[in-house]
Amino acid sequence: TGGSQGGGITLAVAGLLPDVAAAMPAVPYLCHFRRAVEVTDAEPYYELQRYLRVHRDHVDTVFNTLSYFDGVNFAARARCPALFSVGLMDEICPPSTVFAVSGLDKVADRSAWIQLVDATPEVKEIALGETVEVEWRSRDGKQVGGMLTYPVGYQKGQRYPLIVSIHGGPACKPVNARDCSS
């Protein structure tokens, strides 16, 4: 067991040693770096944001390198029962970064992720539209990505108003946004 950095180490030990009987990672630190960079400006994630703001062509390399010690990947390897805890307002160990998958080959497939902690169960009772990732080419030829959330009850061919929430790319996030899609 361990908390924060100790929680991250608990995940690493559980994922690397097959004879661990049980794990209790408390608010595990350094889990799902890409998600953490999206949802918090706290260090060390802000340092990543600053670096990626200048080195936009290194985004995939950065997250691939960080995946070698990402708690999500260790959790995927663990074979023992585990009890997790999160701090609902924790910016250093954001609760939405506590996910696991059934195998390392599934990490890139978001549909295979298993959410280990439900920090906002009340959201399940709110009707939400489907959110999908979209990509397009900008005028200067660069590939751009975003999220498109359809209205509840969306019907193809019908016209709807569009709300655009513009952000600064992989290095920043809206401050008052609530991501209910994960």
C-alpha positions as CSV (number, residue, x, y, z in Angstrom):
1,T,0.0,0.0,0.0
2,G,1.0,3.6,-0.4
3,G,-0.3,7.1,-1.0
4,S,0.4,9.5,-3.9
5,Q,3.9,8.6,-5.1
6,G,3.6,5.5,-2.8
7,G,0.3,4.7,-4.5
8,G,2.1,4.8,-7.9
9,I,4.9,2.6,-6.6
10,T,2.2,0.2,-5.2
11,L,0.8,-0.1,-8.7
12,A,4.3,-0.7,-10.1
13,V,5.1,-3.5,-7.6
14,A,1.7,-5.1,-8.2
15,G,2.3,-5.1,-11.9
16,L,5.9,-6.3,-11.8
17,L,5.7,-9.0,-9.1
18,P,3.3,-11.9,-9.8
19,D,3.2,-13.0,-6.2
20,V,1.7,-9.8,-4.7
21,A,-1.4,-10.9,-2.7
22,A,-3.2,-7.6,-2.7
23,A,-2.6,-3.9,-3.4
24,M,-4.1,-0.8,-1.8
25,P,-2.9,2.2,-3.9
26,A,-4.2,5.4,-2.3
27,V,-4.5,8.4,-4.6
28,P,-1.9,6.9,-7.0
29,Y,0.4,9.5,-8.6
30,L,1.7,9.3,-12.1
31,C,-1.3,7.5,-13.7
32,H,-2.5,8.3,-17.2
33,F,-0.2,11.2,-18.0
34,R,-2.1,12.3,-21.1
35,R,-5.4,12.6,-19.2
36,A,-3.6,14.4,-16.3
37,V,-2.2,17.0,-18.7
38,E,-5.7,17.6,-20.0
39,V,-7.4,18.1,-16.6
40,T,-4.9,19.8,-14.3
41,D,-2.4,22.6,-14.4
42,A,-0.6,21.3,-11.3
43,E,3.1,20.2,-11.5
44,P,4.5,18.1,-12.9
45,Y,1.8,18.2,-15.6
46,Y,2.2,21.9,-16.1
47,E,5.9,21.3,-16.9
48,L,4.7,18.9,-19.6
49,Q,2.2,21.4,-20.9
50,R,5.0,24.1,-21.1
51,Y,7.3,21.7,-23.0
52,L,4.6,20.5,-25.4
53,R,3.6,24.1,-26.1
54,V,7.0,24.7,-27.6
55,H,7.6,21.2,-29.0
56,R,4.2,20.3,-30.5
57,D,5.9,17.7,-32.8
58,H,7.0,15.7,-29.8
59,V,3.6,15.0,-28.2
60,D,3.5,11.3,-29.2
61,T,7.2,10.8,-28.2
62,V,6.6,12.4,-24.8
63,F,3.6,10.3,-24.0
64,N,5.1,7.1,-25.4
65,T,8.2,7.6,-23.2
66,L,6.1,8.4,-20.1
67,S,4.1,5.2,-20.7
68,Y,7.1,3.2,-19.5
69,F,6.3,4.1,-15.9
70,D,2.6,5.1,-16.2
71,G,0.5,3.5,-13.4
72,V,-2.2,2.6,-15.9
73,N,0.2,0.2,-17.6
74,F,1.4,-1.4,-14.3
75,A,-2.3,-1.8,-13.2
76,A,-2.9,-3.6,-16.5
77,R,-0.3,-6.2,-15.5
78,A,-1.4,-6.7,-11.9
79,R,-3.1,-10.0,-11.1
80,C,-4.0,-9.3,-7.5
81,P,-7.1,-7.8,-6.0
82,A,-6.8,-4.1,-5.4
83,L,-8.6,-1.4,-3.4
84,F,-8.1,2.1,-4.8
85,S,-8.8,5.5,-3.3
86,V,-8.8,9.0,-4.8
87,G,-9.2,12.5,-3.6
88,L,-12.1,14.1,-5.5
89,M,-10.5,17.5,-5.6
90,D,-6.9,16.3,-6.0
91,E,-5.1,18.2,-8.8
92,I,-1.8,16.3,-8.3
93,C,-3.5,12.9,-8.6
94,P,-6.7,13.6,-10.5
95,P,-9.4,11.0,-9.9
96,S,-10.2,10.6,-13.6
97,T,-6.6,9.3,-14.2
98,V,-7.3,6.1,-12.1
99,F,-8.1,3.6,-14.8
100,A,-6.9,0.2,-15.8
101,V,-7.0,-2.1,-18.8
102,S,-7.0,-5.8,-19.3
103,G,-3.7,-5.8,-21.1
104,L,-0.9,-3.6,-22.5
105,D,-2.2,-4.2,-26.0
106,K,-5.4,-2.4,-25.0
107,V,-3.9,0.8,-23.7
108,A,-4.4,2.8,-26.9
109,D,-8.0,1.6,-27.2
110,R,-10.1,3.9,-25.0
111,S,-13.1,1.6,-25.2
112,A,-11.2,-1.1,-23.4
113,W,-10.4,1.1,-20.4
114,I,-12.0,0.1,-17.1
115,Q,-12.7,3.0,-14.8
116,L,-11.6,1.9,-11.3
117,V,-13.1,4.8,-9.4
118,D,-16.3,6.6,-10.2
119,A,-15.7,10.1,-8.7
120,T,-19.0,11.6,-10.0
121,P,-21.7,8.9,-9.8
122,E,-24.4,11.6,-10.0
123,V,-23.5,12.2,-13.7
124,K,-25.0,8.7,-14.6
125,E,-28.4,10.2,-13.8
126,I,-27.9,13.1,-16.2
127,A,-28.8,12.6,-19.9
128,L,-25.6,13.3,-21.8
129,G,-25.0,13.3,-25.6
130,E,-22.5,11.0,-27.2
131,T,-19.0,12.4,-27.4
132,V,-16.6,11.4,-30.3
133,E,-13.1,12.4,-31.2
134,V,-12.9,14.2,-34.6
135,E,-9.9,15.2,-36.7
136,W,-9.5,17.6,-39.6
137,R,-6.8,19.5,-41.5
138,S,-6.2,23.2,-40.7
139,R,-5.6,25.8,-43.4
140,D,-1.9,25.4,-42.9
141,G,-2.1,21.6,-43.4
142,K,-1.7,20.5,-39.8
143,Q,-3.8,17.7,-38.4
144,V,-6.1,19.1,-35.7
145,G,-8.2,17.1,-33.2
146,G,-11.1,17.8,-31.0
147,M,-14.2,16.4,-29.3
148,L,-17.7,16.7,-30.7
149,T,-20.6,16.1,-28.3
150,Y,-23.9,15.5,-29.9
151,P,-27.1,16.8,-28.3
152,V,-29.2,14.3,-26.3
153,G,-31.6,12.7,-28.8
154,Y,-29.5,13.7,-31.8
155,Q,-31.1,12.8,-35.1
156,K,-28.9,12.8,-38.3
157,G,-30.0,15.4,-40.8
158,Q,-31.6,17.7,-38.3
159,R,-30.0,21.1,-37.7
160,Y,-28.8,22.0,-34.2
161,P,-27.0,25.1,-32.7
162,L,-23.3,24.6,-32.2
163,I,-21.3,25.7,-29.2
164,V,-17.5,25.8,-29.8
165,S,-15.2,25.8,-26.8
166,I,-11.7,26.6,-28.2
167,H,-8.6,25.6,-26.3
168,G,-4.9,26.0,-26.9
169,G,-4.0,22.5,-27.9
170,P,-2.3,19.7,-26.0
171,A,-0.7,22.2,-23.6
172,C,-3.8,23.8,-22.0
173,K,-7.4,23.1,-21.0
174,P,-10.5,25.1,-20.2
175,V,-10.6,26.0,-16.5
176,N,-14.3,25.6,-15.8
177,A,-14.9,22.6,-18.1
178,R,-16.4,19.4,-17.0
179,D,-15.6,16.3,-18.9
180,C,-18.5,13.9,-18.6
181,S,-17.5,11.8,-21.5
182,S,-15.0,9.5,-19.7
